[in-house]
Amino acid sequence: MTQTIDQPKHEQTTTEQPTTASPTSEPMTEANVSRPLEPQPRAIIIGASSGIGAALVHELAHKGYRVAALARREAELNRLCEAVNAALGSKRIYAYPHDVTDYETIPALFEQVTYELGGLDLVIYVAGVQPAVTLGEYNFEKDADMIRVNLLGAMAWLNEAAMRFERAGAGHIVGISSIAGDRGRSGAPGYNTSKAGFNTYLEALRNRLSRHGVTVTTIKPGFVDTVLLKNAPKTFWVISPETAAQQIHRAIRRKRQVAYVPARWRLVSLVINLIPSFIFRRMSI
């Protein structure tokens, strides 16, 4: 289980509850925690309304976490939180509607969420987009949208987590990237770039924060049965979001630096990275 980080005293006594955003559920209190004597780690999941994000909400909730679930699609987010809380028989998941490209609102929202959680132990950035791009298409708006969501949104959120965890001397940051970021493929230059940039950013955070007791994990899924899969030209070894979430949680518990999901994609990545560029550019992958 992730180490629990107490809310710093100065934040408990001086931080006012921000008014920039409000959760769709009541704040957490001891009265609505089912097992108050057991340690309950606290997590934020950004991009939680569907796919891997929604599966991680289920996974962490059933492992005893209190979770702030953030997503742009408010109706789907509310249905998810209500369903999980009903299944648990207690209120443990809290919905915060949010668009990750609203960068200016993130610092205040981060403070609000951590205040209402009573602290923070784990942050997972799952939000991502992958619009359909044809082989001969060069669409800047699509590319820019992928950079804004997949990379800049992640940096805006995880910078906040990094500052807090560095001060606390503990904490865990997880970024859901993709095997697509391991090499530039002809079919998806913008998406590959967004994930490659995310991989490098997470590695840099890991190198900076490890000396402060903070863990940073890069998750590189292969094909997962989510809405993003419809734009993939070829698929194989497809797994469910639930299977992905279980394996991601295992990597979190083991404090892995980099984890491929499933693990066999590590071998695929190794082979792909060994292919010389003059051969790779002729391949339709």
Number of C-alpha atoms within 10 A of each C-alpha: 13 19 15 16 18 13 16 13 9 8 14 13 8 8 12 11 15 14 9 10 16 17 18 14 14 12 15 16 12 9 9 14 15 14 12 11 8 9 13 19 22 25 27 27 23 28 25 30 27 20 21 26 26 25 21 26 27 24 19 20 20 14 13 18 23 24 27 25 28 27 25 18 16 17 11 15 24 21 13 23 26 17 14 20 17 12 12 16 11 13 24 24 27 27 24 24 24 21 19 24 17 12 15 10 15 20 14 15 20 17 20 21 26 20 19 18 21 19 20 29 25 26 23 23 23 25 27 23 16 22 16 15 19 12 10 8 10 13 11 10 9 17 19 14 20 23 22 20 21 27 22 19 23 26 19 18 20 22 14 15 24 24 11 17 23 17 12 18 14 22 25 23 26 25 23 23 27 22 21 21 21 19 16 17 18 16 18 22 17 24 27 22 22 27 25 21 19 24 25 13 18 25 17 12 19 20 14 14 22 14 11 16 14 23 23 28 24 26 25 25 23 24 24 22 17 14 11 15 14 13 14 14 11 9 13 8 10 13 16 14 20 19 17 24 22 18 19 27 17 13 20 23 11 11 18 16 16 18 21 22 24 19 13 11 18 18 11 12 16 11 10 14 13 9 11 9 10 8 8 17 13 9 10 8 13
